[in-house]
Amino acid sequence: MTKLQTLDPNTPLFAQFKEKTGPIVLANTFFVPEERTEAFLALFRRQAEFMKAQPGFVSLQMHKGTADSRLLMNVAVWESTEALATAFGNPEFQRMAAEFPDDIVSYPHIFESIDV
């Protein structure tokens, strides 16, 4: 299973799920060893199809780091943290998440849009 790491030590992902807000953006950066990229993307596509069918899902895009970067970043928009938390906790999603190899590291964080 992918190792979940926290970008901001003051606000781990599961604490963010408790914040009732929306719409939200989940930015999830993955470190994927080169030899695992194609297999990772195949599994991720299955997860993405599942998530797209969940209530509150809005959109999703995957991005790849430039040059020889091993980073991939998923940017997903959800109507609320509650919708994302419900989808994340779904047993089917958890079964798919368990299929990812242990040497993939995930750095998920939830964001709200602000005016600048």
N, C-alpha and C positions, 0 to 999 in steps of 0.2 A: 504494500500500500504506500502511496505517496506520503512523504514526511511533510507535515504542515509546520511551517515556521511563521513567526510573528514579525512583521516589519516594525510595528510600534509596540514596544514591550509594555506600554501602559494600557493598550487596548487590543487584547487578543481577539481573534475572530468570534469566538463563542460569546464574549462580552458584547461585541458589536451586534450580534443577533438580538440581544435584549433591547436595543435602542429601537423604539417604534417610530420609524420615519420612512419617507419615500417621496419621490422616486429615488432610487439609489443606483450606484455603479459598483460592481464588484470588479476590481482589478486584481487578477491572479497571475503572478509571474512564476514561471516554472523553470527550474534548471534541469535540462534533459541531456544526458550523455549522448554524444553524436550517434552511437550505434543503436540507440533506442528511439530516435526521433520518429521514424516512420511508424513503429509499433505504438508509440505514445499517441501520435495523431489519429491513428485508427481507433484506439480506445476513446480518445477525447471526442471524436465525431459521434460515437455511440452515446456518450454522455450528453453531448450537445443536443442530439435529437430528443433524448428523454427530457432535458430541461426545457426545450422549446415548447413542449406539450404541457408544461406545468402552469397552473394559474399564476398570474402576476409576471410571467416572463415577458420582456419587451424585445430585447435584441442581444446579439452576441457577435463578437469579432475576435479572431485570433491574429496575433502579430508575432513576427519572428525578428530576433535581434539581427543587426547587420554584421557584415564581415564574418568572422568565424565564431560569433557568439553562440552559446548553447542555451540562450534564454528564449522562451516563448511566453507571450503574455495574452491572456484572455481578458477581454473587457466586455462585461455583460451588464445590461441595464434591466432592472427589476422594478416593479411598481412599489415594492416595500421590502423592508428587512424581514418582515413576517413571511412574505411569500418566498423569499430566498431561503430562509431558515427551514420552512416546511419542505421545500423541494430538496434541500441538502440532507434533511433528516429522513427522507423517504427510504425505506429499506431497499428498494430497487436501485436507487442512486448509490447507496452505501455498498451494495454488492459490486456495482461497476467500479467504484472507487477502489475497492479492495484488489482489483485486478492489476492496478498499476504497480510496476516494480518499486522496490524499496529505495533504489538509488535516484529516484526522481524527487526533487524537493519543490514544494509549493509555498508561495508567499502571498496568501490572499488578504485583501483588505477592502473594506466597504467605504465608499465615499458618497458625499452629497454634493450636488452642484451648488456653487456660490457665484454671486455676481462679482465681476472685476471691472 
